[in-house]
Amino acid sequence: MKIPIFQVDAFTSNVFSGNPAAVCLLDEWISKSTLQAIAAENNLSETAFLVREGEGYELRWFTPLTEVALCGHATLAAAYVLFEIQRWPANAICFETQKSGKLIVEKRDDLFEMDFPSRPPGREMPAGVFHDILGVAPVKVFESEEDVLVVLDSERSVRDLKPDFSALAGLECRGVIVTARGEKSDFVSRFFAPAVGIAEDPVTGSAHCVLVPYWAKLLGKNGLFALQVSWRGGELFCRDRGRRVSIAGRAVLYLEGAITI
């Protein structure tokens, strides 16, 4: 069996930056164990698998260790492949997902705008334990649907962060979002998820389902420009729309080929 594969750098206009995702086009679904083995072999933070269904595509996402409920950069990468390489004829495409419902991506000039669920942070948590894990005192810490949101006092604190990855892996959550007001953006963030096989994710669209409602309320504005300040870095153009958020970014192709199994 040969499976077409594309590697796309998402949330960037330049290769070697943003967040790389693999996109695999399947004629039909194969076993979950094989999907997981392919994702582990790719060894990227996410591999997206697509199967054509009706007027759109079914979409699933895998890290090297597990299937996840939602992934932003791999959805953007999948949309890029369909619009730019497969020449999808419309300006919007619908992805059906098992764990996050229907997701629509629209092409707007060189941006791919994703319609995602809003996941505002929940109750405030004690911050003390995160001082030891992150090596810096948080301003606030909140629960969210899958992750923990940690607010720091400055962009420099976020950039300089050197967390204890072993301690992070022991937390009962998918990952930890660390954020602060931006110097040249509305806010900055980093995302750590060693529990699902990703020490630090370069750019995390799904984390912005939490970040956008938080910062929109705090800053009193709906349109937000965000930077994820990992070592690769990425740009996100966001909008708070109440029960949904729009997360847009650019993408660029790095490689294409075929998997033989």
ZADO-1210 file (C-alpha; in nm, 4 decimals, padded with zeros to 6 digits):
<atoms>
<atom x="00.0000" y="00.0000" z="00.0000" code="MET" pos="1"/>
<atom x="00.1225" y="00.3481" z="-00.0870" code="LYS" pos="2"/>
<atom x="-00.0191" y="00.6480" z="00.1012" code="ILE" pos="3"/>
<atom x="00.0408" y="01.0038" z="-00.0256" code="PRO" pos="4"/>
<atom x="00.2082" y="01.2143" z="00.2436" code="ILE" pos="5"/>
<atom x="00.2800" y="01.5863" z="00.2656" code="PHE" pos="6"/>
<atom x="00.4725" y="01.7756" z="00.5326" code="GLN" pos="7"/>
<atom x="00.3511" y="02.1312" z="00.5776" code="VAL" pos="8"/>
<atom x="00.4845" y="02.4066" z="00.8030" code="ASP" pos="9"/>
<atom x="00.1750" y="02.5741" z="00.9530" code="ALA" pos="10"/>
<atom x="00.1241" y="02.9248" z="01.0939" code="PHE" pos="11"/>
<atom x="00.4148" y="03.0597" z="00.8918" code="THR" pos="12"/>
<atom x="00.5086" y="03.1767" z="00.5416" code="SER" pos="13"/>
<atom x="00.8597" y="03.0307" z="00.5575" code="ASN" pos="14"/>
<atom x="00.9889" y="02.6745" z="00.5713" code="VAL" pos="15"/>
<atom x="01.1838" y="02.5772" z="00.8833" code="PHE" pos="16"/>
<atom x="00.9498" y="02.7822" z="01.1021" code="SER" pos="17"/>
<atom x="00.5925" y="02.7446" z="01.2282" code="GLY" pos="18"/>
<atom x="00.4729" y="02.3970" z="01.3223" code="ASN" pos="19"/>
<atom x="00.5369" y="02.1021" z="01.0891" code="PRO" pos="20"/>
<atom x="00.2526" y="01.8552" z="01.0414" code="ALA" pos="21"/>
<atom x="00.2228" y="01.5473" z="00.8213" code="ALA" pos="22"/>
<atom x="-00.0920" y="01.5065" z="00.6123" code="VAL" pos="23"/>
<atom x="-00.1813" y="01.1591" z="00.4800" code="CYS" pos="24"/>
<atom x="-00.4535" y="01.1017" z="00.2187" code="LEU" pos="25"/>
<atom x="-00.6331" y="00.7682" z="00.2552" code="LEU" pos="26"/>
<atom x="-00.8844" y="00.6008" z="00.0245" code="ASP" pos="27"/>
<atom x="-01.0513" y="00.4478" z="00.3304" code="GLU" pos="28"/>
<atom x="-00.9793" y="00.4136" z="00.7006" code="TRP" pos="29"/>
<atom x="-00.7160" y="00.1623" z="00.8043" code="ILE" pos="30"/>
<atom x="-00.6649" y="00.0256" z="01.1556" code="SER" pos="31"/>
<atom x="-00.6033" y="00.2656" z="01.4417" code="LYS" pos="32"/>
<atom x="-00.2839" y="00.0776" z="01.5288" code="SER" pos="33"/>
<atom x="-00.1459" y="00.1424" z="01.1785" code="THR" pos="34"/>
<atom x="-00.2450" y="00.5101" z="01.1948" code="LEU" pos="35"/>
<atom x="-00.0646" y="00.5360" z="01.5281" code="GLN" pos="36"/>
<atom x="00.2418" y="00.3544" z="01.3920" code="ALA" pos="37"/>
<atom x="00.2605" y="00.5972" z="01.0970" code="ILE" pos="38"/>
<atom x="00.2368" y="00.8958" z="01.3330" code="ALA" pos="39"/>
<atom x="00.5108" y="00.7494" z="01.5528" code="ALA" pos="40"/>
<atom x="00.7306" y="00.6893" z="01.2473" code="GLU" pos="41"/>
<atom x="00.6736" y="01.0466" z="01.1271" code="ASN" pos="42"/>
<atom x="00.7754" y="01.1661" z="01.4758" code="ASN" pos="43"/>
<atom x="00.6112" y="01.5071" z="01.4319" code="LEU" pos="44"/>
<atom x="00.3852" y="01.6642" z="01.6925" code="SER" pos="45"/>
<atom x="00.0841" y="01.5742" z="01.4752" code="GLU" pos="46"/>
<atom x="-00.0068" y="01.3633" z="01.1728" code="THR" pos="47"/>
<atom x="-00.3446" y="01.4326" z="01.0097" code="ALA" pos="48"/>
<atom x="-00.5288" y="01.1548" z="00.8256" code="PHE" pos="49"/>
<atom x="-00.7997" y="01.2358" z="00.5700" code="LEU" pos="50"/>
<atom x="-01.0682" y="01.0264" z="00.4006" code="VAL" pos="51"/>
<atom x="-01.3084" y="01.1778" z="00.1463" code="ARG" pos="52"/>
<atom x="-01.6692" y="01.1647" z="00.2674" code="GLU" pos="53"/>
<atom x="-01.9574" y="01.3251" z="00.0777" code="GLY" pos="54"/>
<atom x="-01.8950" y="01.6964" z="00.0196" code="GLU" pos="55"/>
<atom x="-01.5965" y="01.7089" z="00.2525" code="GLY" pos="56"/>
<atom x="-01.3442" y="01.4964" z="00.4415" code="TYR" pos="57"/>
<atom x="-01.3263" y="01.2971" z="00.7620" code="GLU" pos="58"/>
<atom x="-01.0249" y="01.4039" z="00.9676" code="LEU" pos="59"/>
<atom x="-00.8306" y="01.2456" z="01.2558" code="ARG" pos="60"/>
<atom x="-00.5130" y="01.3595" z="01.4326" code="TRP" pos="61"/>
<atom x="-00.2367" y="01.1565" z="01.6007" code="PHE" pos="62"/>
<atom x="00.0698" y="01.2534" z="01.8028" code="THR" pos="63"/>
<atom x="00.3565" y="01.0007" z="01.8172" code="PRO" pos="64"/>
<atom x="00.1838" y="00.8494" z="02.1234" code="LEU" pos="65"/>
<atom x="-00.1929" y="00.8946" z="02.0937" code="THR" pos="66"/>
<atom x="-00.4967" y="01.0147" z="01.9020" code="GLU" pos="67"/>
<atom x="-00.6123" y="01.3622" z="02.0089" code="VAL" pos="68"/>
<atom x="-00.9511" y="01.5333" z="02.0154" code="ALA" pos="69"/>
<atom x="-00.8502" y="01.8542" z="01.8363" code="LEU" pos="70"/>
<atom x="-00.5445" y="01.9917" z="01.6569" code="CYS" pos="71"/>
<atom x="-00.5178" y="02.3325" z="01.4954" code="GLY" pos="72"/>
<atom x="-00.1912" y="02.3290" z="01.3028" code="HIS" pos="73"/>
<atom x="-00.2551" y="01.9865" z="01.1466" code="ALA" pos="74"/>
<atom x="-00.6054" y="02.1019" z="01.0422" code="THR" pos="75"/>
<atom x="-00.4498" y="02.4081" z="00.8804" code="LEU" pos="76"/>
<atom x="-00.1917" y="02.1839" z="00.7104" code="ALA" pos="77"/>
<atom x="-00.4680" y="01.9531" z="00.5832" code="ALA" pos="78"/>
<atom x="-00.6595" y="02.2510" z="00.4433" code="ALA" pos="79"/>
<atom x="-00.3429" y="02.3756" z="00.2722" code="TYR" pos="80"/>
<atom x="-00.2922" y="02.0389" z="00.1011" code="VAL" pos="81"/>
<atom x="-00.6531" y="02.0230" z="-00.0192" code="LEU" pos="82"/>
<atom x="-00.6739" y="02.3845" z="-00.1372" code="PHE" pos="83"/>
<atom x="-00.3254" y="02.4334" z="-00.2819" code="GLU" pos="84"/>
<atom x="-00.2202" y="02.0847" z="-00.3992" code="ILE" pos="85"/>
<atom x="-00.5448" y="01.8920" z="-00.4532" code="GLN" pos="86"/>
<atom x="-00.7130" y="02.2097" z="-00.5923" code="ARG" pos="87"/>
<atom x="-01.0325" y="02.1967" z="-00.3880" code="TRP" pos="88"/>
<atom x="-01.2811" y="02.3935" z="-00.6051" code="PRO" pos="89"/>
<atom x="-01.4570" y="02.6006" z="-00.3334" code="ALA" pos="90"/>
<atom x="-01.3357" y="02.8648" z="-00.0846" code="ASN" pos="91"/>
<atom x="-01.4414" y="02.6557" z="00.2158" code="ALA" pos="92"/>
<atom x="-01.4042" y="02.2939" z="00.3164" code="ILE" pos="93"/>
<atom x="-01.5798" y="02.0959" z="00.5889" code="CYS" pos="94"/>
<atom x="-01.3976" y="01.8420" z="00.8042" code="PHE" pos="95"/>
<atom x="-01.5996" y="01.5880" z="01.0009" code="GLU" pos="96"/>
<atom x="-01.4182" y="01.4779" z="01.3169" code="THR" pos="97"/>
<atom x="-01.5002" y="01.2072" z="01.5698" code="GLN" pos="98"/>
<atom x="-01.4187" y="01.4123" z="01.8785" code="LYS" pos="99"/>
<atom x="-01.4699" y="01.7797" z="01.7861" code="SER" pos="100"/>
<atom x="-01.7634" y="01.7672" z="01.5463" code="GLY" pos="101"/>
<atom x="-01.7751" y="01.9668" z="01.2230" code="LYS" pos="102"/>
<atom x="-01.4839" y="02.2033" z="01.1512" code="LEU" pos="103"/>
<atom x="-01.4909" y="02.4464" z="00.8597" code="ILE" pos="104"/>
<atom x="-01.1822" y="02.6062" z="00.7071" code="VAL" pos="105"/>
<atom x="-01.2119" y="02.9001" z="00.4661" code="GLU" pos="106"/>
<atom x="-00.9407" y="03.0261" z="00.2314" code="LYS" pos="107"/>
<atom x="-00.9045" y="03.4043" z="00.2534" code="ARG" pos="108"/>
<atom x="-00.6261" y="03.5178" z="00.0166" code="ASP" pos="109"/>
<atom x="-00.3123" y="03.3611" z="00.1692" code="ASP" pos="110"/>
<atom x="-00.4753" y="03.2868" z="00.5064" code="LEU" pos="111"/>
<atom x="-00.6581" y="02.9687" z="00.6068" code="PHE" pos="112"/>
<atom x="-00.9242" y="03.0555" z="00.8651" code="GLU" pos="113"/>
<atom x="-01.0423" y="02.7759" z="01.0937" code="MET" pos="114"/>
<atom x="-01.3757" y="02.7779" z="01.2778" code="ASP" pos="115"/>
<atom x="-01.3127" y="02.6099" z="01.6141" code="PHE" pos="116"/>
<atom x="-01.5053" y="02.5711" z="01.9407" code="PRO" pos="117"/>
<atom x="-01.4400" y="02.8302" z="02.2110" code="SER" pos="118"/>
<atom x="-01.3034" y="02.6752" z="02.5313" code="ARG" pos="119"/>
<atom x="-01.2852" y="02.9553" z="02.7906" code="PRO" pos="120"/>
<atom x="-01.0731" y="02.8791" z="03.0971" code="PRO" pos="121"/>
<atom x="-01.2568" y="02.7467" z="03.4003" code="GLY" pos="122"/>
<atom x="-01.1953" y="02.7867" z="03.7713" code="ARG" pos="123"/>
<atom x="-00.8770" y="02.9411" z="03.9061" code="GLU" pos="124"/>
<atom x="-00.6288" y="02.6935" z="04.0542" code="MET" pos="125"/>
<atom x="-00.3609" y="02.7291" z="04.3238" code="PRO" pos="126"/>
<atom x="-00.0483" y="02.8656" z="04.1576" code="ALA" pos="127"/>
<atom x="00.2159" y="02.7403" z="04.4018" code="GLY" pos="128"/>
<atom x="00.2829" y="02.3997" z="04.2443" code="VAL" pos="129"/>
<atom x="00.3469" y="02.5617" z="03.9062" code="PHE" pos="130"/>
<atom x="00.6160" y="02.7870" z="04.0524" code="HIS" pos="131"/>
<atom x="00.8280" y="02.4759" z="04.1112" code="ASP" pos="132"/>
<atom x="00.7419" y="02.3141" z="03.7761" code="ILE" pos="133"/>
<atom x="00.7999" y="02.6261" z="03.5641" code="LEU" pos="134"/>
<atom x="01.0701" y="02.7946" z="03.7713" code="GLY" pos="135"/>
<atom x="00.8787" y="03.1245" z="03.7749" code="VAL" pos="136"/>
<atom x="00.5878" y="03.2581" z="03.9791" code="ALA" pos="137"/>
<atom x="00.2581" y="03.2565" z="03.7840" code="PRO" pos="138"/>
<atom x="00.0220" y="03.5518" z="03.8003" code="VAL" pos="139"/>
<atom x="-00.2805" y="03.3213" z="03.7666" code="LYS" pos="140"/>
<atom x="-00.3505" y="02.9551" z="03.6838" code="VAL" pos="141"/>
<atom x="-00.6772" y="02.8235" z="03.5381" code="PHE" pos="142"/>
<atom x="-00.8308" y="02.4893" z="03.4481" code="GLU" pos="143"/>
<atom x="-00.9544" y="02.4355" z="03.0928" code="SER" pos="144"/>
<atom x="-01.1218" y="02.1503" z="02.9054" code="GLU" pos="145"/>
<atom x="-00.7986" y="01.9638" z="02.8279" code="GLU" pos="146"/>
<atom x="-00.5125" y="02.1848" z="02.9455" code="ASP" pos="147"/>
<atom x="-00.3958" y="02.4122" z="03.2248" code="VAL" pos="148"/>
<atom x="-00.3596" y="02.7840" z="03.1445" code="LEU" pos="149"/>
<atom x="-00.0754" y="02.9652" z="03.3227" code="VAL" pos="150"/>
<atom x="-00.0531" y="03.3449" z="03.3001" code="VAL" pos="151"/>
<atom x="00.2874" y="03.5090" z="03.3529" code="LEU" pos="152"/>
<atom x="00.3825" y="03.8726" z="03.4053" code="ASP" pos="153"/>
<atom x="00.5626" y="03.9429" z="03.0755" code="SER" pos="154"/>
<atom x="00.6550" y="03.8191" z="02.7291" code="GLU" pos="155"/>
<atom x="01.0172" y="03.7886" z="02.8423" code="ARG" pos="156"/>
<atom x="00.9131" y="03.5496" z="03.1214" code="SER" pos="157"/>
<atom x="00.7351" y="03.3295" z="02.8650" code="VAL" pos="158"/>
<atom x="01.0310" y="03.3341" z="02.6252" code="ARG" pos="159"/>
<atom x="01.2875" y="03.2539" z="02.8966" code="ASP" pos="160"/>
<atom x="01.0879" y="02.9684" z="03.0504" code="LEU" pos="161"/>
<atom x="01.2778" y="02.6427" z="03.1188" code="LYS" pos="162"/>
<atom x="01.0215" y="02.4062" z="03.2720" code="PRO" pos="163"/>
<atom x="01.0723" y="02.0729" z="03.4448" code="ASP" pos="164"/>
<atom x="00.9475" y="01.8384" z="03.1718" code="PHE" pos="165"/>
<atom x="00.9340" y="01.5332" z="03.3981" code="SER" pos="166"/>
<atom x="00.7050" y="01.7192" z="03.6368" code="ALA" pos="167"/>
<atom x="00.4916" y="01.8459" z="03.3483" code="LEU" pos="168"/>
<atom x="00.4461" y="01.4898" z="03.2221" code="ALA" pos="169"/>
<atom x="00.3030" y="01.3901" z="03.5589" code="GLY" pos="170"/>
<atom x="00.0170" y="01.6433" z="03.5516" code="LEU" pos="171"/>
<atom x="-00.3354" y="01.5140" z="03.4866" code="GLU" pos="172"/>
<atom x="-00.3987" y="01.7178" z="03.1721" code="CYS" pos="173"/>
<atom x="-00.3103" y="01.7121" z="02.8027" code="ARG" pos="174"/>
<atom x="-00.0668" y="02.0022" z="02.8356" code="GLY" pos="175"/>
<atom x="00.0203" y="02.3389" z="02.9871" code="VAL" pos="176"/>
<atom x="-00.0405" y="02.6679" z="02.8042" code="ILE" pos="177"/>
<atom x="00.1820" y="02.9513" z="02.9252" code="VAL" pos="178"/>
<atom x="00.0875" y="03.3053" z="02.8199" code="THR" pos="179"/>
<atom x="00.1408" y="03.6783" z="02.8793" code="ALA" pos="180"/>
<atom x="00.0658" y="04.0160" z="02.7181" code="ARG" pos="181"/>
<atom x="00.2743" y="04.0622" z="02.4037" code="GLY" pos="182"/>
<atom x="00.5177" y="04.3418" z="02.3282" code="GLU" pos="183"/>
<atom x="00.4381" y="04.3518" z="01.9537" code="LYS" pos="184"/>
<atom x="00.1272" y="04.1327" z="01.9620" code="SER" pos="185"/>
<atom x="-00.1853" y="04.1140" z="02.1747" code="ASP" pos="186"/>
<atom x="-00.0514" y="03.8084" z="02.3559" code="PHE" pos="187"/>
<atom x="00.2200" y="03.5433" z="02.3362" code="VAL" pos="188"/>
<atom x="00.2196" y="03.1797" z="02.4398" code="SER" pos="189"/>
<atom x="00.4102" y="02.8533" z="02.4592" code="ARG" pos="190"/>
<atom x="00.2645" y="02.5028" z="02.4913" code="PHE" pos="191"/>
<atom x="00.4131" y="02.2007" z="02.6676" code="PHE" pos="192"/>
<atom x="00.2613" y="01.8513" z="02.6424" code="ALA" pos="193"/>
<atom x="00.5143" y="01.5789" z="02.7332" code="PRO" pos="194"/>
<atom x="00.2287" y="01.3570" z="02.8571" code="ALA" pos="195"/>
<atom x="00.1192" y="01.3058" z="02.4925" code="VAL" pos="196"/>
<atom x="00.4711" y="01.2851" z="02.3503" code="GLY" pos="197"/>
<atom x="00.5308" y="01.6547" z="02.2725" code="ILE" pos="198"/>
<atom x="00.7852" y="01.8246" z="02.4982" code="ALA" pos="199"/>
<atom x="00.7099" y="02.1640" z="02.3422" code="GLU" pos="200"/>
<atom x="00.4732" y="02.2156" z="02.0512" code="ASP" pos="201"/>
<atom x="00.6020" y="02.4880" z="01.8151" code="PRO" pos="202"/>
<atom x="00.2595" y="02.6443" z="01.7386" code="VAL" pos="203"/>
<atom x="-00.0656" y="02.5166" z="01.8888" code="THR" pos="204"/>
<atom x="-00.3932" y="02.6148" z="01.7251" code="GLY" pos="205"/>
<atom x="-00.6118" y="02.4234" z="01.9715" code="SER" pos="206"/>
<atom x="-00.4562" y="02.6077" z="02.2686" code="ALA" pos="207"/>
<atom x="-00.5961" y="02.9277" z="02.1190" code="HIS" pos="208"/>
<atom x="-00.9479" y="02.7956" z="02.1768" code="CYS" pos="209"/>
<atom x="-00.8637" y="02.8748" z="02.5405" code="VAL" pos="210"/>
<atom x="-00.6366" y="03.1755" z="02.4845" code="LEU" pos="211"/>
<atom x="-00.8661" y="03.3741" z="02.2539" code="VAL" pos="212"/>
<atom x="-01.1688" y="03.3989" z="02.4890" code="PRO" pos="213"/>
<atom x="-00.9367" y="03.4717" z="02.7830" code="TYR" pos="214"/>
<atom x="-00.7507" y="03.7584" z="02.6155" code="TRP" pos="215"/>
<atom x="-01.0562" y="03.8923" z="02.4305" code="ALA" pos="216"/>
<atom x="-01.2312" y="03.9431" z="02.7649" code="LYS" pos="217"/>
<atom x="-00.9221" y="04.0830" z="02.9375" code="LEU" pos="218"/>
<atom x="-00.8306" y="04.3249" z="02.6565" code="LEU" pos="219"/>
<atom x="-01.1875" y="04.4141" z="02.5593" code="GLY" pos="220"/>
<atom x="-01.1400" y="04.3358" z="02.1886" code="LYS" pos="221"/>
<atom x="-01.2510" y="04.0567" z="01.9556" code="ASN" pos="222"/>
<atom x="-00.9762" y="04.0665" z="01.6905" code="GLY" pos="223"/>
<atom x="-00.6415" y="03.9466" z="01.8265" code="LEU" pos="224"/>
<atom x="-00.2933" y="03.8977" z="01.6819" code="PHE" pos="225"/>
<atom x="-00.0990" y="03.6256" z="01.8619" code="ALA" pos="226"/>
<atom x="00.2577" y="03.4977" z="01.8547" code="LEU" pos="227"/>
<atom x="00.3651" y="03.1569" z="01.9790" code="GLN" pos="228"/>
<atom x="00.7217" y="03.2194" z="02.0910" code="VAL" pos="229"/>
<atom x="00.8699" y="02.8709" z="02.0656" code="SER" pos="230"/>
<atom x="01.2105" y="02.8369" z="01.9031" code="TRP" pos="231"/>
<atom x="01.0420" y="02.7971" z="01.5609" code="ARG" pos="232"/>
<atom x="00.7710" y="03.0566" z="01.6262" code="GLY" pos="233"/>
<atom x="00.4403" y="03.1218" z="01.4560" code="GLY" pos="234"/>
<atom x="00.1733" y="03.3847" z="01.3848" code="GLU" pos="235"/>
<atom x="-00.2003" y="03.3457" z="01.4482" code="LEU" pos="236"/>
<atom x="-00.4787" y="03.5857" z="01.3485" code="PHE" pos="237"/>
<atom x="-00.7697" y="03.5248" z="01.5830" code="CYS" pos="238"/>
<atom x="-01.1242" y="03.6421" z="01.6494" code="ARG" pos="239"/>
<atom x="-01.3527" y="03.5754" z="01.9434" code="ASP" pos="240"/>
<atom x="-01.7057" y="03.4944" z="01.8203" code="ARG" pos="241"/>
<atom x="-01.8735" y="03.3888" z="02.1411" code="GLY" pos="242"/>
<atom x="-01.9268" y="03.0122" z="02.1317" code="ARG" pos="243"/>
<atom x="-01.6727" y="02.9773" z="01.8477" code="ARG" pos="244"/>
<atom x="-01.3308" y="03.1222" z="01.7691" code="VAL" pos="245"/>
<atom x="-01.1664" y="03.1924" z="01.4343" code="SER" pos="246"/>
<atom x="-00.7991" y="03.1015" z="01.4121" code="ILE" pos="247"/>
<atom x="-00.6205" y="03.1878" z="01.0880" code="ALA" pos="248"/>
<atom x="-00.2681" y="03.1399" z="00.9630" code="GLY" pos="249"/>
<atom x="-00.0497" y="03.0819" z="00.6623" code="ARG" pos="250"/>
<atom x="00.1240" y="02.7586" z="00.5575" code="ALA" pos="251"/>
<atom x="00.4011" y="02.6396" z="00.3274" code="VAL" pos="252"/>
<atom x="00.4881" y="02.2992" z="00.1803" code="LEU" pos="253"/>
<atom x="00.8126" y="02.1365" z="00.2908" code="TYR" pos="254"/>
<atom x="00.7935" y="01.7913" z="00.1269" code="LEU" pos="255"/>
<atom x="00.5661" y="01.5451" z="-00.0505" code="GLU" pos="256"/>
<atom x="00.6010" y="01.1775" z="-00.1216" code="GLY" pos="257"/>
<atom x="00.4481" y="00.8384" z="-00.0434" code="ALA" pos="258"/>
<atom x="00.4491" y="00.6001" z="00.2508" code="ILE" pos="259"/>
<atom x="00.4992" y="00.2330" z="00.1616" code="THR" pos="260"/>
<atom x="00.3567" y="-00.0199" z="00.4073" code="ILE" pos="261"/>
</atoms>
